[in-house]
């Protein structure tokens, strides 16, 4: 008879949850602090509503284009929101490029922001709510 001395099977869900949380925690930003243009997804929940914002930061004045997408799914159905256009950003001041406010009860939101400046694409994404 073979006996395994590995980690107990009941520890697997805990380890999977910790791994998923670590992935989600780092997914909201793109571009290190040393990059001249950076993006992030901001999420705030209050009063049963979730606000998602696509934000860009730049070290010098820049202009370009952006695309902010939010896909949602939950008990009441699903939706796709797509915003985009031209933007300008001043140095040292975060610029909100897109924003949505949605119900947060049991829904999951996948948000992504693609910023193009001087032909270079910067992308960031995040998952908010629901099961990860």
C-alpha positions, 0 to 999 in steps of 0.5 A: 500500500502506498501512502503519500506524505504530500500536502493534504488535499484540503489545503488545495483550495486555500493555496488556489485562493491565495494564488488567484488573489496574488494574480489579481492584486498585480493585474491592475497596473501596467508600466513600472514607476520608471516608465514615462506613461503608465495605466491603471484600473481603479475600482471602488465599491460603495452603496451597492455600486461599483465604479471602474475607472481607466487612468493614465499617468505620464511624466511629461505632457502626452497625447494619444488614444485609448480604449476602455472596455468592461465586460460584466457577468452575473445573475442578471445577465451580461454586458459589454461596455466599450469607450475610447477616443483621443486624450491628453495628459499633463505630467504628474497628474492622473488623467481619468480616461473612461469611467463606468458605474455598475451594480455590484451585487454578485457581478464580476467585471473584467476591465481593460485599458489600452493606451496608445502614445507615439505608436506604443501600446500600454495595456492594463486589466483587472477583475473585480467582484465575483469569484476569481 
